[in-house]
């Protein structure tokens, strides 16, 4: 059996390519929309992609299941659990008409890829339709499973958050009930054999849990003993309370991913092909409701950027920041180095931001500035300057940390909106005064400052954040 985890560090997402080396067939579990990486590995190993499956309808990225079905004619194995409202609806929407090759799975159903057997287990709680897959390599002579692909059910050190139906998809009152369902699924998990390898769908940094470990894989037995979330499941009430509290506010785009993955992501094909444009043309496009994403480092951005450009560095937070600040149909223009353009396109299209029209490079921006082109700066000052401000100075302090961080301690008189939720809550922020913004150390607040400044706010970054405030003996509520 061939086994390979393919990991995207920006979304902390794991897909699995599993192949039968005797028959040359292979399946991908939980692929992302840009499927070239799976095609490349399969080709290098002499395998043919013949199937695709998913553990659930994802919220944090666009699935590549439909893309593979369209491009390679692979058979899609998809969950038929979860009840009304949680069924995939794209299988009969093949380009040019007709249906894809697919099979809907109930709890306990099995299918084979060559000599490798996959057994579907309904493991709801994170989502109602969630499946995990027991994998048995009959070609290697095994009669019992080697491991289990758990998707967003059990992670290393954590379990999938049960609140997204409410906090991301807007289903009021759903999180407590989902947590109770997840509790029952965990009780079943405790009966799985300890020796099973555990292959989770995410690692540290994912917004699909609050305490995911950085170790990529584990075993069922290890998680039974040391997974804090599983160990909190001593009774239903305690588990529900502990699993719901402290979950990070989901990025704005999560609700859109749920919708698009259910009805079927648009076929990506070759993807966007943005044109190189002058900074002046990008600035003109901004006036037509386009968005400008500046992927340079913070020091470069604050010293001068195109008016209206957001600060969206091409680091581990990309694409979460554009996903939180850009509407799906808005035309997108980038300030990005030529050798980083394909990376930026890859990240944006993985969350369905496909309308990437043009770009300019940092070198072009330098030439534009040298010729007297219009740029704007971003104000930033130490958070300790708040101690020097007159009490009657008209400004508002905005804390963009998580709710649980704010609850644990915050500056007096501040308001709290997580940086990933600013778009839907923008109307709560007044425009008639400066907005002084901080987070824990200054990273999340820099994204928020860039976003609000692009909307015309007088936004100021408070360097050092809450950590520096506490270190300076600032008053904490």
C-alpha positions in Angstrom: 0.0 0.0 0.0 1.2 3.5 -0.8 0.4 6.2 1.7 1.2 9.9 1.6 -0.1 12.8 3.6 -0.1 16.1 1.6 -0.1 19.0 4.0 -1.0 22.7 3.4 0.7 24.7 6.1 -1.3 27.9 5.6 -4.6 26.2 6.2 -3.1 23.5 8.4 -5.0 21.0 6.2 -4.1 17.4 5.5 -5.2 15.3 2.5 -4.2 11.7 2.1 -3.3 9.9 -1.1 -3.6 6.1 -0.7 -2.8 3.7 -3.5 -2.9 0.0 -4.2 0.5 -0.8 -5.7 -0.7 -4.1 -7.1 -3.5 -2.6 -9.2 -2.1 0.9 -9.7 -5.3 2.5 -8.4 -5.3 5.4 -5.9 -7.8 7.6 -3.9 -7.4 11.0 -2.4 -9.1 11.7 1.0 -10.1 15.4 1.6 -8.4 17.0 -1.4 -8.1 20.8 -1.8 -9.3 22.5 -4.9 -5.9 22.9 -6.5 -5.4 19.2 -7.4 -2.1 19.4 -9.3 -0.2 18.3 -6.2 -2.1 15.0 -6.0 -1.8 14.4 -9.7 2.0 14.9 -9.5 2.5 12.5 -6.6 0.3 9.8 -8.2 2.2 10.1 -11.5 5.6 9.9 -9.8 4.5 6.7 -8.0 3.0 5.1 -11.1 -0.5 5.3 -9.8 -3.8 6.4 -11.4 -6.3 8.5 -9.5 -9.5 6.5 -9.7 -11.5 7.7 -6.6 -12.0 10.6 -4.2 -13.7 10.8 -0.8 -14.4 13.4 1.8 -14.8 13.1 5.6 -17.4 16.0 5.5 -18.5 19.2 3.9 -15.6 21.5 4.7 -15.8 25.0 6.0 -12.2 26.2 5.7 -11.3 25.5 2.1 -12.9 24.6 -1.2 -12.9 20.8 -1.9 -11.1 19.3 -4.8 -13.5 16.3 -5.1 -15.6 17.8 -7.9 -12.4 19.0 -9.7 -11.0 15.5 -9.7 -14.3 14.0 -10.8 -14.5 16.5 -13.7 -10.9 16.3 -14.7 -10.2 12.5 -14.3 -13.6 10.9 -14.1 -12.8 9.5 -10.6 -15.5 8.0 -8.6 -16.7 10.1 -5.6 -17.6 8.4 -2.4 -19.6 10.9 -0.3 -21.5 10.8 3.0 -25.3 10.2 2.9 -25.6 10.8 6.6 -26.7 13.9 8.5 -30.3 14.2 7.4 -32.0 16.8 5.3 -29.9 19.9 4.6 -26.6 18.0 4.8 -26.5 16.2 1.5 -24.2 16.9 -1.3 -26.0 18.3 -4.4 -23.3 18.6 -7.1 -23.1 15.0 -8.3 -25.6 15.5 -11.2 -24.1 18.8 -12.4 -21.3 17.6 -14.6 -20.1 20.1 -17.1 -21.9 19.6 -20.3 -24.7 17.7 -18.6 -25.1 14.4 -16.9 -23.9 13.0 -13.6 -20.5 12.2 -12.2 -19.7 8.6 -11.1 -20.5 8.5 -7.4 -21.7 6.4 -4.4 -23.3 7.7 -1.3 -22.2 6.1 2.0 -24.1 5.2 5.1 -22.5 4.2 8.4 -20.8 0.8 8.0 -20.6 0.9 4.2 -17.4 -0.3 2.6 -15.7 0.1 -0.8 -12.4 -0.9 -2.3 -9.6 0.8 -4.2 -7.7 -2.1 -5.6 -7.0 -4.4 -2.6 -7.5 -1.7 0.0 -10.8 -1.6 1.9 -12.3 1.6 3.3 -15.0 1.4 5.9 -17.2 4.4 6.5 -18.0 5.3 10.1 -20.5 8.0 10.8 -18.8 10.3 13.4 -21.1 13.4 13.7 -20.6 16.3 16.0 -18.3 18.6 14.1 -20.8 18.4 11.3 -24.0 16.2 11.0 -22.7 14.2 8.0 -19.1 13.6 9.1 -17.5 10.3 8.2 -14.3 8.7 9.3 -12.6 5.9 7.3 -11.1 2.7 8.6 -8.4 1.5 6.1 -7.4 -2.2 5.7 -4.7 -3.3 3.3 -5.9 -6.7 2.1 -3.2 -6.7 -0.5 -0.6 -6.9 2.2 -2.3 -9.8 3.8 -4.0 -7.8 6.6 -7.4 -8.8 8.0 -7.7 -5.9 10.3 -7.5 -2.1 9.7 -4.2 -0.3 9.8 -5.5 3.1 10.6 -8.4 5.6 10.6 -8.7 8.9 8.7 -10.6 11.0 11.2 -11.0 14.2 9.2 -12.3 16.9 11.7 -13.5 14.4 14.3 -10.4 13.6 16.3 -7.2 15.6 15.9 -3.8 15.1 17.7 -4.6 16.6 21.1 -8.1 17.9 20.3 -11.4 17.2 18.6 -13.3 19.1 15.9 -15.2 22.1 17.1 -19.0 21.6 17.2 -20.0 25.2 17.1 -19.5 26.1 13.4 -23.1 25.4 12.4 -24.0 28.4 14.7 -20.9 30.7 14.7 -20.1 30.3 11.0 -23.2 29.1 9.2 -25.7 31.0 11.4 -27.9 28.1 12.7 -29.0 29.6 16.0 -28.8 27.3 19.0 -26.9 24.5 17.2 -23.7 24.5 19.1 -24.9 22.9 22.3 -26.8 20.1 20.4 -23.8 19.5 18.2 -21.5 19.2 21.2 -23.9 16.6 22.7 -23.7 14.6 19.4 -19.9 14.9 19.4 -19.8 13.6 22.9 -21.7 10.4 21.8 -19.3 10.0 18.9 -16.3 10.2 21.3 -17.8 7.4 23.4 -17.8 5.2 20.3 -14.2 6.3 19.5 -13.1 5.0 22.9 -14.0 1.5 21.7 -11.7 1.6 18.7 -8.5 -0.6 18.9 -5.6 1.3 20.4 -3.1 0.2 17.8 -4.9 2.0 15.0 -2.9 4.8 13.4 -4.8 8.1 13.5 -4.7 10.3 10.4 -6.4 13.7 11.2 -7.6 16.3 8.7 -5.8 19.3 10.4 -2.8 20.2 12.5 -1.8 23.1 14.7 -3.0 26.5 13.4 -6.3 25.3 12.0 -9.4 27.2 13.0 -11.4 23.9 13.1 -10.3 23.4 16.7 -8.7 25.3 19.6 -5.8 23.2 20.8 -4.5 21.0 17.9 -1.1 19.5 18.3 1.8 20.1 16.0 2.6 16.4 15.6 1.0 15.4 12.3 -0.3 11.9 13.2 -1.0 9.8 16.2 -2.6 6.5 17.4 -6.1 5.9 18.7 -4.6 4.6 22.0 -2.4 7.7 22.5 -5.3 10.0 22.0 -7.5 8.0 24.4 -4.9 8.6 27.0 -3.6 12.1 26.4 -6.1 14.0 24.3 -7.4 16.7 26.7 -10.7 17.2 24.8 -11.4 13.4 24.9 -10.4 13.3 28.6 -12.9 16.1 29.3 -15.7 13.8 28.1 -16.2 12.2 31.5 -19.9 13.3 31.3 -21.9 15.1 28.8 -22.5 18.4 30.6 -18.8 18.9 31.4 -17.8 18.1 27.9 -20.3 20.5 26.3 -19.1 23.3 28.5 -15.4 22.7 27.9 -15.6 22.1 24.2 -17.6 25.2 23.3 -15.7 27.7 25.4 -12.6 29.3 24.0 -13.2 28.3 20.3 -11.7 31.0 18.1 -14.1 33.2 16.1 -14.3 31.6 12.6 -13.0 33.5 9.6 -15.8 35.2 7.7 -15.4 33.0 4.6 -16.3 29.8 6.5 -20.0 30.1 5.8 -19.4 30.5 2.1 -17.2 27.4 2.0 -19.9 25.3 3.6 -22.4 26.5 0.9 -20.0 26.0 -2.0 -18.8 22.6 -1.0 -22.3 21.4 -0.6 -23.6 22.6 -4.0 -20.2 22.0 -5.7 -17.3 24.4 -6.2 -17.0 26.0 -9.6 -14.6 24.1 -11.8 -11.2 25.8 -11.5 -9.5 24.4 -14.6 -6.3 26.4 -15.4 -7.4 29.1 -12.9 -7.1 32.9 -13.0 -4.4 34.6 -15.2 -4.0 38.2 -13.8 -2.3 40.8 -15.9 0.7 42.8 -14.8 -0.4 46.4 -14.5 1.1 49.7 -13.3 0.4 50.9 -9.8 -1.6 53.8 -11.3 -3.9 51.3 -13.0 -4.4 49.4 -9.7 -5.3 52.6 -8.0 -7.8 53.5 -10.7 -9.3 50.0 -10.3 -9.7 50.6 -6.6 -12.2 53.3 -7.4 -14.4 50.8 -9.1 -15.0 48.7 -5.9 -12.0 46.4 -6.5 -9.8 45.4 -3.6 -6.1 45.8 -3.4 -4.1 43.2 -1.4 -0.6 44.2 -0.5 1.5 41.1 0.3 4.7 42.9 1.4 6.0 42.9 4.9 4.6 45.2 7.5 7.6 47.6 7.6 7.3 48.1 3.9 3.5 48.5 4.0 3.4 51.1 6.8 6.0 53.3 5.1 4.0 53.6 1.9 1.2 51.7 0.1 -1.4 52.4 -2.5 -4.4 54.2 -0.9 -7.0 51.6 -0.1 -4.7 48.7 -0.1 -5.1 46.1 2.7 -2.2 44.6 4.5 -2.2 40.9 3.6 1.3 39.4 3.9 2.0 36.3 2.0 2.7 34.2 5.1 0.9 31.5 7.1 -2.1 33.9 7.6 -2.7 34.1 3.9 -5.4 33.2 2.8 -7.3 33.6 6.0 -7.0 37.4 6.0 -8.3 38.0 2.5 -10.9 35.3 3.3 -12.1 37.4 6.2 -12.0 40.8 4.4 -12.9 40.2 0.8 -16.4 39.4 -0.6 -16.4 36.5 -3.1 -17.2 38.4 -6.3 -15.0 41.5 -5.7 -12.3 42.0 -8.3 -8.9 41.5 -6.7 -5.6 43.2 -7.5 -2.3 42.3 -5.9 0.9 43.9 -4.9 3.1 40.8 -5.1 6.6 39.8 -6.3 6.6 38.0 -9.6 8.0 34.8 -8.2 5.3 34.7 -5.5 2.3 35.3 -7.9 1.4 31.7 -8.4 1.5 31.0 -4.6 -0.9 33.9 -4.0 -3.3 32.7 -6.7 -3.2 29.2 -5.3 -4.0 30.4 -1.8 -6.9 32.6 -3.0 -8.5 30.1 -5.3 -8.4 27.5 -2.5 -11.0 29.6 -0.7 -13.0 30.6 -3.8 -11.6 34.1 -4.4 -11.2 33.6 -8.1 -11.7 37.1 -9.5 -8.0 37.9 -9.5 -7.6 40.5 -12.3 -4.2 42.1 -12.1 -1.1 42.7 -10.1 1.9 45.0 -9.7 5.3 44.2 -8.2 7.1 45.8 -5.3 9.7 47.1 -7.7 7.1 48.7 -9.8 5.7 50.3 -6.7 9.1 51.7 -5.8 9.4 53.3 -9.2 5.9 54.7 -8.9 6.8 56.3 -5.5 10.1 57.7 -6.9 8.2 59.4 -9.7 5.9 61.1 -7.2 3.0 58.6 -7.2 0.4 58.7 -4.6 1.0 56.5 -1.5 -0.3 56.6 2.0 1.3 55.6 5.4 -0.1 53.8 8.4 0.2 55.3 11.8 1.5 53.2 14.5 2.6 54.0 18.1 3.4 52.1 21.3 0.4 50.9 23.2 1.9 52.6 26.3 1.1 55.9 24.7 -2.5 55.3 26.0 -1.2 56.3 29.4 -0.2 59.7 28.1 -3.5 60.5 26.4 -5.9 63.1 27.9 -9.1 61.5 29.1 -11.1 63.7 26.9 -9.3 62.8 23.7 -11.9 61.4 21.2 -10.6 58.0 20.2 -11.8 54.4 20.5 -9.7 51.5 21.5 -10.5 48.3 19.6 -9.3 44.9 20.9 -9.2 42.3 18.0 -8.3 39.3 20.1 -10.6 36.3 20.6 -13.6 36.6 23.0 -12.0 34.3 25.6 -8.8 36.4 25.6 -10.8 39.5 26.1 -12.8 37.9 28.9 -9.6 36.9 30.7 -8.3 40.5 30.8 -8.6 43.7 28.8 -8.0 47.4 28.8 -10.8 49.5 30.4 -13.3 51.1 27.9 -12.3 48.9 24.9 -14.6 47.1 22.5 -13.9 43.6 21.3 -14.4 42.3 17.7 -12.1 39.5 16.6 -10.0 40.4 13.6 -11.7 37.7 11.5 -15.2 39.1 12.1 -14.6 42.8 11.3 -16.4 42.6 7.9 -19.8 41.5 9.1 -19.5 43.8 12.2 -18.0 46.9 10.6 -21.1 49.0 11.3 -20.4 48.7 15.0 -17.2 50.8 14.6 -17.7 54.6 14.4 -16.0 56.6 11.7 -16.1 59.9 13.6 -12.9 59.4 15.7 -9.6 57.6 15.5 -9.7 53.8 16.1 -6.7 52.6 18.1 -6.3 48.9 17.5 -4.4 46.2 19.5 -4.3 42.4 19.9 -2.0 40.4 22.0 1.4 41.3 20.4 0.6 43.3 17.2 0.1 40.7 14.5 -3.6 40.4 14.3 -4.1 44.1 14.9 -1.9 44.9 11.9 -4.3 43.0 9.6 -7.3 44.9 11.2 -5.6 48.3 10.8 -4.9 47.6 7.1 -8.5 46.5 6.6 -10.2 49.4 8.4 -7.8 52.0 6.8 -8.8 50.6 3.4 -12.4 51.5 4.3 -11.6 55.0 5.2 -11.2 54.7 9.0 -8.5 56.6 10.8 -6.9 53.4 12.1 -3.9 53.4 14.3 -1.8 50.3 15.2 -0.8 50.0 18.9 2.6 48.3 18.8 3.3 45.6 21.4 -0.3 44.9 22.1 -1.7 43.6 25.4 1.6 41.9 26.3 3.4 45.2 26.4 0.5 46.9 28.2 0.6 44.3 31.0 4.4 44.5 31.2 4.1 48.2 31.7 1.7 47.7 34.6 -1.2 49.1 32.6 -4.7 48.8 34.2 -6.5 45.6 33.3 -10.1 44.8 33.7 
